[in-house]
């Protein structure tokens, strides 16, 4: 409600935008100011101006409302079956641009799911799965007892250095 008053400039316009009566908006602001012990608005004619204290409280309230919205989104995603967190073990041989592209696409699809990526080498992907340190792995082979599919071929070049 405070945000609506700031955005619309007056109690009357905020009331209209919120589909409430002006008296109910005025009453709610008066009660809020009484509970907080702080003046949120000063009136300049019909214009409501946010006080310095009101601006500080609104900034913090906006953060809290954003957190509440994200919490609601997380609950909705969990209800739909999305995991809150995915632990991924990725072999260092996977090109970074492919991994980043896949992570960006996943973030657009499931923005509330936290992804924890661990880079591994050799049989590290297998070990991460077997030790339950990861729920998904991108590795050089599919461990016995696990399902998977081939993603791509990565060429390796043997190199020998003569250090003499």
Secondary structure as the mmCIF struct_conf table of DSSP 4:
data_model
#
loop_
_struct_conf.conf_type_id
_struct_conf.id
_struct_conf.beg_label_comp_id
_struct_conf.beg_label_asym_id
_struct_conf.beg_label_seq_id
_struct_conf.end_label_comp_id
_struct_conf.end_label_asym_id
_struct_conf.end_label_seq_id
HELX_RH_AL_P HELX_RH_AL_P1 UNK A 2 UNK A 8
BEND BEND1 UNK A 9 UNK A 10
HELX_RH_AL_P HELX_RH_AL_P2 UNK A 11 UNK A 18
TURN_TY1_P TURN_TY1_P1 UNK A 19 UNK A 19
BEND BEND2 UNK A 20 UNK A 20
HELX_RH_AL_P HELX_RH_AL_P3 UNK A 22 UNK A 36
TURN_TY1_P TURN_TY1_P2 UNK A 37 UNK A 37
BEND BEND3 UNK A 38 UNK A 38
STRN STRN1 UNK A 41 UNK A 44
TURN_TY1_P TURN_TY1_P3 UNK A 45 UNK A 46
STRN STRN2 UNK A 47 UNK A 50
HELX_RH_AL_P HELX_RH_AL_P4 UNK A 52 UNK A 79
TURN_TY1_P TURN_TY1_P4 UNK A 80 UNK A 81
BEND BEND4 UNK A 84 UNK A 84
STRN STRN3 UNK A 85 UNK A 91
TURN_TY1_P TURN_TY1_P5 UNK A 92 UNK A 93
BEND BEND5 UNK A 94 UNK A 94
HELX_RH_AL_P HELX_RH_AL_P5 UNK A 96 UNK A 109
TURN_TY1_P TURN_TY1_P6 UNK A 111 UNK A 112
BEND BEND6 UNK A 113 UNK A 113
STRN STRN4 UNK A 114 UNK A 120
TURN_TY1_P TURN_TY1_P7 UNK A 122 UNK A 123
HELX_RH_AL_P HELX_RH_AL_P6 UNK A 124 UNK A 130
TURN_TY1_P TURN_TY1_P8 UNK A 131 UNK A 132
BEND BEND7 UNK A 133 UNK A 133
BEND BEND8 UNK A 135 UNK A 135
STRN STRN5 UNK A 136 UNK A 138
BEND BEND9 UNK A 140 UNK A 141
HELX_LH_PP_P HELX_LH_PP_P1 UNK A 142 UNK A 143
TURN_TY1_P TURN_TY1_P9 UNK A 144 UNK A 145
#
